[in-house]
Amino acid sequence: MLLQKNGKQGFTIVELLIVIVVIAILASISIVAYNGIQTRAQNTKNTQAVAAWAKSLIFYKSEKGAYPSVVNSCLGARTGNVTTYGDLGDSSKNNGRCWGTNTNGTWYVQTAFLNEMAPYTTPPAEPSDVNIRSGTDQRRGAIYYRVADGDERIYVATIGATSQADCPTIGPLGASYGGQNFDGGRECYYRLP
């Protein structure tokens, strides 16, 4: 309702407050929706990168008869000391590690692994660099982990996941066989065929 006083028109305070409340509600809905879209995009980036790595690893095994002998390597790219997960000398990024702590010196993108995989993946697919664990023990992106000959795995950080059902099915790897929950999501486990 417009008020008229001395020939001037204007809105009442109540009408202005209603408009402000409606705008605030719409803004909050948009922010929540945007955050959900970001999370899905980061998880999709991880899933697509891991699917590409899994195909490359399976191709490697079909030609060599076994998976790479490197015990573990974060999946991603590396140029000198800079990896998908940061500079190996940058303590604010846990020294470039995707998995593990500063005291564990093996959980990063390893040059030996990339060298073995070079003919099968160029350029290497880069997972999302989002940590699902607080503190210095990182769980970011994805890692190739060789438990023993014939027991090779890929672990994937999945943002917002809280159960095995939340772990995505990844192309050649299929469904997750297990995992572990952390503050920001779940570490989903996959076995290479």
Backbone as CSV, one residue per row, in Angstrom:
resi,resn,N_x,N_y,N_z,CA_x,CA_y,CA_z,C_x,C_y,C_z
1,MET,0.843,-1.151,0.000,0.000,0.000,0.000,0.900,1.228,0.000
2,LEU,0.594,2.118,-0.844,1.344,3.364,-0.911,0.652,4.418,-0.056
3,LEU,1.418,5.083,0.728,0.874,6.167,1.553,0.972,7.481,0.791
4,GLN,-0.015,8.281,0.964,0.028,9.602,0.354,-0.085,10.637,1.461
5,LYS,0.876,11.490,1.488,0.874,12.570,2.482,1.416,13.801,1.791
6,ASN,0.639,14.796,1.733,1.016,16.045,1.058,1.371,15.807,-0.406
7,GLY,0.675,14.865,-1.047,0.911,14.612,-2.463,2.109,13.721,-2.746
8,LYS,2.841,13.224,-1.754,4.009,12.356,-1.951,3.600,10.902,-1.727
9,GLN,4.177,9.993,-2.504,3.872,8.571,-2.351,5.099,7.849,-1.805
10,GLY,4.861,6.741,-1.050,5.962,5.960,-0.498,5.460,4.636,0.045
11,PHE,6.385,3.774,0.411,6.033,2.476,0.973,6.052,2.567,2.489
12,THR,5.242,1.724,3.124,5.253,1.680,4.592,6.459,0.888,5.048
13,ILE,6.817,1.038,6.292,7.932,0.283,6.889,7.647,-1.212,6.820
14,VAL,6.445,-1.636,7.070,6.075,-3.053,7.032,6.302,-3.621,5.636
15,GLU,5.909,-2.902,4.598,6.117,-3.370,3.236,7.603,-3.489,2.916
16,LEU,8.388,-2.539,3.344,9.832,-2.602,3.126,10.454,-3.779,3.872
17,LEU,10.029,-4.029,5.100,10.548,-5.160,5.879,10.192,-6.494,5.229
18,ILE,8.999,-6.603,4.689,8.591,-7.837,4.007,9.484,-8.081,2.795
19,VAL,9.746,-7.048,2.017,10.623,-7.186,0.849,12.032,-7.608,1.276
20,ILE,12.548,-7.008,2.334,13.891,-7.349,2.828,13.936,-8.796,3.297
21,VAL,12.918,-9.245,4.009,12.875,-10.636,4.491,12.818,-11.604,3.315
22,VAL,12.014,-11.315,2.314,11.919,-12.186,1.136,13.266,-12.260,0.422
23,ILE,13.936,-11.146,0.255,15.260,-11.130,-0.384,16.256,-11.948,0.439
24,ALA,16.235,-11.819,1.756,17.142,-12.580,2.627,16.886,-14.073,2.506
25,ILE,15.629,-14.476,2.451,15.299,-15.898,2.306,15.804,-16.430,0.971
26,LEU,15.580,-15.702,-0.098,16.054,-16.124,-1.413,17.583,-16.202,-1.464
27,ALA,18.261,-15.255,-0.831,19.734,-15.265,-0.795,20.239,-16.488,-0.042
28,SER,19.634,-16.820,1.086,20.101,-17.972,1.866,19.865,-19.273,1.110
29,ILE,18.749,-19.388,0.407,18.488,-20.583,-0.407,19.538,-20.696,-1.505
30,SER,19.881,-19.592,-2.130,20.890,-19.594,-3.204,22.259,-20.012,-2.689
31,ILE,22.634,-19.536,-1.519,23.943,-19.884,-0.942,24.021,-21.374,-0.642
32,VAL,22.978,-21.930,-0.054,22.945,-23.364,0.258,23.032,-24.178,-1.033
33,ALA,22.280,-23.784,-2.038,22.304,-24.498,-3.313,23.686,-24.420,-3.953
34,TYR,24.325,-23.253,-3.890,25.659,-23.074,-4.468,26.683,-23.971,-3.778
35,ASN,26.624,-24.040,-2.440,27.560,-24.902,-1.704,27.382,-26.360,-2.092
36,GLY,26.147,-26.804,-2.284,25.889,-28.173,-2.714,26.445,-28.440,-4.098
37,ILE,26.326,-27.461,-4.971,26.849,-27.603,-6.332,28.372,-27.693,-6.303
38,GLN,29.021,-26.880,-5.473,30.491,-26.932,-5.354,30.952,-28.301,-4.870
39,THR,30.291,-28.829,-3.854,30.657,-30.142,-3.313,30.502,-31.215,-4.375
40,ARG,29.386,-31.219,-5.072,29.172,-32.211,-6.131,30.229,-32.071,-7.228
41,ALA,30.588,-30.841,-7.573,31.601,-30.622,-8.617,32.959,-31.171,-8.182
42,GLN,33.339,-30.935,-6.936,34.625,-31.437,-6.444,34.627,-32.964,-6.399
43,ASN,33.533,-33.568,-5.952,33.450,-35.032,-5.927,33.461,-35.601,-7.340
44,THR,32.796,-34.923,-8.279,32.793,-35.377,-9.671,34.198,-35.299,-10.261
45,LYS,34.925,-34.232,-9.941,36.310,-34.102,-10.424,37.153,-35.259,-9.898
46,ASN,37.000,-35.596,-8.616,37.723,-36.745,-8.042,37.352,-38.032,-8.767
47,THR,36.054,-38.264,-8.927,35.574,-39.496,-9.552,36.107,-39.629,-10.973
48,GLN,36.049,-38.560,-11.758,36.534,-38.620,-13.137,38.044,-38.831,-13.201
49,ALA,38.779,-38.154,-12.314,40.236,-38.331,-12.289,40.600,-39.760,-11.910
50,VAL,39.935,-40.299,-10.897,40.226,-41.665,-10.452,39.853,-42.667,-11.550
51,ALA,38.745,-42.452,-12.240,38.362,-43.349,-13.340,39.436,-43.343,-14.424
52,ALA,39.976,-42.160,-14.742,41.040,-42.067,-15.750,42.304,-42.790,-15.277
53,TRP,42.675,-42.582,-14.011,43.848,-43.269,-13.457,43.627,-44.782,-13.446
54,ALA,42.423,-45.224,-13.046,42.143,-46.664,-12.982,42.273,-47.296,-14.368
55,LYS,41.751,-46.635,-15.395,41.878,-47.159,-16.755,43.349,-47.257,-17.155
56,SER,44.126,-46.230,-16.814,45.560,-46.242,-17.133,46.275,-47.358,-16.387
57,LEU,45.932,-47.537,-15.123,46.559,-48.605,-14.330,46.198,-49.991,-14.870
58,ILE,44.951,-50.169,-15.260,44.516,-51.460,-15.820,45.231,-51.715,-17.153
59,PHE,45.382,-50.684,-17.969,46.115,-50.813,-19.229,47.578,-51.172,-18.949
60,TYR,48.165,-50.511,-17.946,49.540,-50.798,-17.538,49.675,-52.284,-17.178
61,LYS,48.736,-52.772,-16.358,48.790,-54.180,-15.926,48.616,-55.129,-17.106
62,SER,47.745,-54.763,-18.069,47.533,-55.654,-19.216,48.796,-55.793,-20.050
63,GLU,49.627,-54.767,-20.078,50.876,-54.838,-20.840,52.038,-55.402,-20.033
64,LYS,52.097,-55.074,-18.741,53.251,-55.462,-17.916,53.009,-56.720,-17.075
65,GLY,51.759,-57.108,-16.920,51.446,-58.294,-16.128,51.228,-58.026,-14.646
66,ALA,51.509,-56.815,-14.198,51.308,-56.434,-12.792,51.162,-54.925,-12.726
67,TYR,50.648,-54.467,-11.610,50.523,-53.020,-11.406,51.878,-52.436,-11.028
68,PRO,52.043,-51.107,-11.073,53.328,-50.492,-10.718,53.805,-50.951,-9.338
69,SER,55.103,-51.090,-9.213,55.682,-51.605,-7.969,55.808,-50.547,-6.880
70,VAL,55.586,-49.274,-7.211,55.633,-48.205,-6.210,54.588,-48.528,-5.150
71,VAL,54.981,-48.460,-3.884,54.080,-48.852,-2.793,52.876,-47.923,-2.690
72,ASN,53.092,-46.617,-2.743,51.970,-45.682,-2.726,52.377,-44.372,-3.379
73,SER,51.385,-43.757,-4.016,51.593,-42.455,-4.635,50.252,-41.749,-4.735
74,CYS,50.262,-40.472,-4.383,49.059,-39.678,-4.606,48.844,-39.612,-6.104
75,LEU,47.593,-39.593,-6.528,47.275,-39.485,-7.946,47.186,-38.016,-8.311
76,GLY,47.943,-37.617,-9.306,47.968,-36.220,-9.711,49.213,-35.925,-10.513
77,ALA,49.515,-34.658,-10.631,50.658,-34.206,-11.421,51.771,-33.709,-10.500
78,ARG,52.974,-33.648,-11.073,54.117,-33.130,-10.316,55.116,-32.523,-11.286
79,THR,55.545,-31.307,-10.945,56.617,-30.647,-11.674,57.629,-30.204,-10.639
80,GLY,58.774,-30.866,-10.608,59.768,-30.568,-9.573,59.200,-30.872,-8.200
81,ASN,59.179,-29.874,-7.332,58.643,-30.055,-5.986,57.200,-29.587,-5.840
82,VAL,56.565,-29.199,-6.937,55.181,-28.736,-6.874,54.270,-29.823,-7.437
83,THR,53.280,-30.230,-6.623,52.344,-31.279,-7.025,50.922,-30.739,-7.052
84,THR,50.006,-31.577,-7.452,48.583,-31.250,-7.410,48.194,-30.743,-6.022
85,TYR,48.867,-31.235,-4.993,48.506,-30.963,-3.604,49.374,-29.892,-2.946
86,GLY,50.184,-29.211,-3.724,50.987,-28.119,-3.190,52.476,-28.365,-3.316
87,ASP,53.243,-27.411,-2.837,54.705,-27.463,-2.859,55.181,-28.400,-1.752
88,LEU,56.130,-29.268,-2.068,56.637,-30.219,-1.072,57.310,-29.525,0.103
89,GLY,57.641,-28.252,-0.035,58.259,-27.511,1.062,57.309,-26.566,1.776
90,ASP,56.031,-26.592,1.418,55.037,-25.669,1.989,54.295,-26.340,3.138
91,SER,54.675,-25.999,4.358,54.062,-26.646,5.526,52.584,-26.282,5.676
92,SER,52.137,-25.161,5.093,50.716,-24.805,5.190,49.852,-25.760,4.361
93,LYS,50.441,-26.475,3.425,49.736,-27.474,2.623,50.230,-28.874,2.975
94,ASN,50.693,-29.055,4.207,51.196,-30.345,4.683,52.306,-30.881,3.774
95,ASN,53.149,-29.969,3.304,54.310,-30.308,2.474,53.940,-31.100,1.222
96,GLY,52.804,-30.750,0.611,52.413,-31.358,-0.652,51.867,-32.766,-0.558
97,ARG,51.606,-33.237,0.644,51.084,-34.593,0.790,49.573,-34.617,0.598
98,CYS,49.086,-35.679,-0.003,47.638,-35.831,-0.134,47.108,-36.718,0.983
99,TRP,47.953,-37.555,1.511,47.533,-38.533,2.524,48.594,-38.552,3.606
100,GLY,48.220,-38.748,4.822,49.192,-38.911,5.890,49.627,-37.612,6.533
101,THR,50.688,-37.702,7.326,51.165,-36.586,8.131,52.522,-36.102,7.641
102,ASN,52.977,-34.989,8.211,54.290,-34.447,7.858,55.418,-35.416,8.178
103,THR,55.218,-36.298,9.147,56.280,-37.228,9.527,56.344,-38.437,8.601
104,ASN,55.321,-38.631,7.773,55.310,-39.741,6.828,55.742,-39.202,5.476
105,GLY,56.925,-39.535,5.036,57.504,-38.935,3.835,57.121,-39.576,2.527
106,THR,56.173,-40.482,2.488,55.890,-41.190,1.241,54.534,-40.885,0.634
107,TRP,53.688,-40.122,1.274,52.326,-39.925,0.790,52.201,-38.647,-0.032
108,TYR,52.836,-38.626,-1.175,52.752,-37.506,-2.090,52.810,-38.045,-3.517
109,VAL,52.691,-37.190,-4.509,52.804,-37.635,-5.900,54.262,-38.016,-6.121
110,GLN,54.505,-39.283,-6.347,55.879,-39.776,-6.468,56.338,-39.790,-7.924
111,THR,57.536,-39.272,-8.137,58.120,-39.216,-9.472,58.277,-40.611,-10.066
112,ALA,58.703,-41.584,-9.266,58.890,-42.955,-9.768,57.572,-43.523,-10.308
113,PHE,56.476,-43.249,-9.620,55.161,-43.718,-10.063,54.782,-43.039,-11.382
114,LEU,54.959,-41.714,-11.448,54.631,-40.990,-12.682,55.486,-41.466,-13.856
115,ASN,56.757,-41.766,-13.580,57.638,-42.255,-14.643,57.154,-43.604,-15.173
116,GLU,56.735,-44.493,-14.260,56.219,-45.796,-14.687,54.927,-45.636,-15.490
117,MET,54.102,-44.682,-15.087,52.790,-44.502,-15.697,52.804,-43.584,-16.924
118,ALA,53.924,-42.895,-17.188,53.988,-41.892,-18.255,53.472,-42.389,-19.615
119,PRO,53.827,-43.588,-20.060,53.322,-44.023,-21.364,51.810,-44.303,-21.374
120,TYR,51.200,-44.385,-20.213,49.800,-44.795,-20.126,48.843,-43.658,-19.753
121,THR,49.361,-42.539,-19.275,48.514,-41.410,-18.901,49.256,-40.099,-19.116
122,THR,48.843,-39.349,-20.147,49.473,-38.064,-20.417,48.413,-37.057,-20.810
123,PRO,48.278,-35.938,-20.142,48.849,-35.647,-18.826,48.048,-36.371,-17.754
124,PRO,48.612,-36.536,-16.567,47.882,-37.249,-15.524,46.646,-36.472,-15.073
125,ALA,45.577,-37.197,-14.824,44.343,-36.572,-14.340,44.568,-36.081,-12.910
126,GLU,44.046,-34.895,-12.603,44.250,-34.306,-11.281,42.960,-34.297,-10.474
127,PRO,42.941,-35.045,-9.359,41.771,-35.010,-8.480,41.629,-33.651,-7.795
128,SER,40.501,-33.451,-7.160,40.241,-32.227,-6.407,41.107,-32.195,-5.157
129,ASP,41.681,-31.046,-4.855,42.548,-30.895,-3.683,41.738,-30.333,-2.514
130,VAL,40.862,-31.155,-1.946,40.037,-30.734,-0.822,40.238,-31.728,0.314
131,ASN,40.591,-31.215,1.484,40.879,-32.066,2.630,39.591,-32.434,3.365
132,ILE,39.374,-33.722,3.631,38.197,-34.152,4.385,38.540,-34.413,5.847
133,ARG,39.774,-34.104,6.236,40.189,-34.352,7.611,40.845,-33.100,8.172
134,SER,40.491,-32.726,9.383,41.096,-31.540,9.989,42.436,-31.912,10.617
135,GLY,43.271,-30.917,10.838,44.581,-31.149,11.446,45.635,-31.452,10.410
136,THR,46.720,-32.056,10.844,47.854,-32.288,9.954,47.790,-33.627,9.231
137,ASP,46.883,-34.523,9.586,46.759,-35.811,8.912,45.802,-35.644,7.729
138,GLN,46.367,-35.528,6.544,45.608,-35.170,5.344,44.853,-36.349,4.746
139,ARG,43.728,-36.045,4.138,42.969,-36.961,3.285,42.440,-36.107,2.136
140,ARG,43.251,-36.013,1.060,42.928,-35.126,-0.063,43.036,-35.891,-1.368
141,GLY,42.113,-35.628,-2.279,42.199,-36.222,-3.611,42.116,-37.734,-3.598
142,ALA,43.146,-38.394,-4.127,43.135,-39.851,-4.233,44.561,-40.384,-4.198
143,ILE,44.683,-41.659,-3.828,46.001,-42.292,-3.731,45.952,-43.723,-4.258
144,TYR,47.034,-44.106,-4.950,47.268,-45.494,-5.338,48.032,-46.134,-4.194
145,TYR,47.541,-47.283,-3.723,48.163,-47.934,-2.563,48.342,-49.414,-2.875
146,ARG,49.583,-49.860,-2.848,49.892,-51.260,-3.142,50.182,-51.974,-1.831
147,VAL,49.201,-52.735,-1.352,49.351,-53.481,-0.098,50.317,-54.640,-0.324
148,ALA,50.086,-55.398,-1.396,50.932,-56.525,-1.783,50.644,-56.819,-3.248
149,ASP,51.475,-57.647,-3.859,51.233,-58.023,-5.239,49.860,-58.684,-5.323
150,GLY,48.986,-58.148,-6.146,47.632,-58.669,-6.274,46.622,-57.970,-5.377
151,ASP,47.084,-57.070,-4.515,46.173,-56.300,-3.653,46.511,-54.818,-3.779
152,GLU,46.151,-54.259,-4.935,46.372,-52.847,-5.209,45.032,-52.116,-5.069
153,ARG,45.086,-50.931,-4.473,43.866,-50.201,-4.153,43.982,-48.736,-4.537
154,ILE,42.840,-48.093,-4.622,42.773,-46.644,-4.752,41.852,-46.142,-3.655
155,TYR,42.341,-45.171,-2.894,41.540,-44.532,-1.848,41.171,-43.142,-2.342
156,VAL,39.913,-42.754,-2.152,39.401,-41.492,-2.677,38.746,-40.686,-1.558
157,ALA,39.107,-39.414,-1.430,38.459,-38.509,-0.477,37.155,-38.029,-1.096
158,THR,36.040,-38.295,-0.418,34.721,-37.919,-0.924,34.080,-36.947,0.056
159,ILE,33.929,-35.716,-0.359,33.429,-34.641,0.498,31.961,-34.881,0.840
160,GLY,31.616,-34.737,2.118,30.232,-34.824,2.560,29.687,-36.230,2.678
161,ALA,30.415,-37.240,2.249,29.938,-38.620,2.354,30.007,-39.074,3.810
162,THR,29.016,-39.843,4.227,28.985,-40.316,5.613,28.804,-41.827,5.726
163,SER,28.633,-42.506,4.597,28.475,-43.960,4.625,29.006,-44.546,3.326
164,GLN,29.141,-45.854,3.293,29.628,-46.508,2.084,28.678,-46.265,0.915
165,ALA,27.393,-46.144,1.202,26.414,-45.874,0.149,26.663,-44.523,-0.527
166,ASP,27.318,-43.600,0.178,27.630,-42.283,-0.385,28.854,-42.307,-1.291
167,CYS,29.636,-43.378,-1.248,30.824,-43.482,-2.097,30.378,-43.730,-3.540
168,PRO,30.924,-42.976,-4.495,30.476,-43.135,-5.878,30.969,-44.436,-6.499
169,THR,30.219,-44.930,-7.462,30.678,-46.040,-8.286,31.600,-45.421,-9.320
170,ILE,32.794,-45.980,-9.447,33.799,-45.396,-10.339,34.113,-46.372,-11.464
171,GLY,33.677,-46.013,-12.662,33.934,-46.745,-13.890,34.505,-48.135,-13.729
172,PRO,35.779,-48.322,-14.058,36.362,-49.658,-14.035,36.548,-50.244,-12.630
173,LEU,36.427,-49.434,-11.606,36.607,-49.931,-10.235,35.306,-50.444,-9.628
174,GLY,34.182,-49.979,-10.144,32.890,-50.386,-9.600,32.587,-49.687,-8.294
175,ALA,31.897,-50.400,-7.409,31.468,-49.828,-6.132,32.587,-49.912,-5.099
176,SER,32.526,-49.036,-4.139,33.480,-49.023,-3.031,33.288,-50.277,-2.178
177,TYR,34.386,-50.811,-1.621,34.257,-51.971,-0.747,34.343,-51.591,0.729
178,GLY,34.571,-50.333,1.024,34.664,-49.908,2.421,35.134,-48.480,2.502
179,GLY,35.496,-48.070,3.706,35.975,-46.713,3.883,36.007,-46.308,5.333
180,GLN,36.310,-45.054,5.553,36.427,-44.504,6.901,35.930,-43.068,6.876
181,ASN,35.136,-42.690,7.888,34.605,-41.335,7.960,35.572,-40.393,8.652
182,PHE,35.592,-39.136,8.177,36.367,-38.065,8.782,35.477,-36.837,8.916
183,ASP,36.047,-35.743,9.392,35.276,-34.526,9.660,34.491,-34.035,8.453
184,GLY,35.137,-34.010,7.280,34.522,-33.399,6.109,34.015,-34.374,5.076
185,GLY,34.069,-35.676,5.372,33.598,-36.652,4.388,34.101,-38.045,4.680
186,ARG,34.250,-38.819,3.632,34.618,-40.224,3.775,35.774,-40.568,2.835
187,GLU,36.640,-41.406,3.340,37.708,-41.998,2.546,37.119,-43.298,1.996
188,CYS,36.878,-43.357,0.680,36.263,-44.519,0.050,37.361,-45.420,-0.517
189,TYR,37.249,-46.718,-0.263,38.259,-47.696,-0.707,37.768,-48.448,-1.944
190,TYR,38.669,-48.621,-2.924,38.375,-49.374,-4.142,39.541,-50.318,-4.413
191,ARG,39.247,-51.534,-4.896,40.292,-52.476,-5.285,40.450,-52.433,-6.806
192,LEU,41.695,-52.443,-7.250,41.944,-52.559,-8.683,41.712,-54.014,-9.098
193,PRO,41.084,-54.229,-10.237,40.782,-55.622,-10.679,42.032,-56.387,-11.067
